[in-house]
Structure formats: structure tokens, C-alpha cells
């Protein structure tokens, strides 16, 4: 999204999300691109441009998410709302695998979101692997 955001709102988002994607937790220095601002509930579906509906997201997660708000839990096949970074805690729905390179979905929401946003795409897993080998530790 490219809508104008007042500086105080941008600063509040940065304070809340730091320099990491609210979905995949990839740090901006690992993506090589500035983070985008994502409407958790897309504007096309009535989502507002306010703090409670915005988060910082890497370009890949934002583009993969698109206007999606529901996805299938790959374990049960149930339709599940995607992770909402303002209403849910990342640690309650996701964890890092033992290598620190792949995100595991702990809940239906976490699993559905990881698949829908393609959080463990091979490009990012390779990027994380290089950073982990260089001493980077994933947050969360
Ligand atoms: Zn991301």
C-alpha cells in the first residue's frame, strides 16, 4: 500500500514492530528492502488506515497476503483467519524450527498464515540460513 501516513502513526508502527516484518519476523537488513505498511484487514474489505489495522511487513509477505484474510489450516483443512499482528502475539502462533531458518505454525492461524504468505519460501530460508551462519539469531 502506498497511502500517506502521518509521521506519528508511522513512528508508532515502527515502535510496535521494530525493524522486522510482523508476519515472518525477517529483519529489514535481511531483506535488503524497506518494510511496507500492510492493512491487516485490506481496505477493499473495509479495513481502516489506523494503528489497530496496520503493521509493518516485508514486501514478500505483503504481496503474498494481498487481500487474503482467510486461509486453510494445512493440518485440518479448516478455514481460518490469518494472523492479526495487532490482536495476537506472534509467539502464540509461530515458532522457529531448530535451525532458526523456518517458521513453524503452532496454531491453525499460524499454520494457515505461514502457508498463505509463503513464509518459508526457499529464497528466504536460504537468506535466513546465511544470516544464522553469520551469527544472527531469529527473534521471537
Ligand atoms: Zn515477511
Boltz pocket constraint, residues with backbone or C-beta under 6 A from the ligand:
constraints:
  - pocket:
      binder: B
      contacts: [[A, 21], [A, 22], [A, 23], [A, 24], [A, 25], [A, 26], [A, 57], [A, 58], [A, 59], [A, 60], [A, 61], [A, 62]]
      max_distance: 6.0
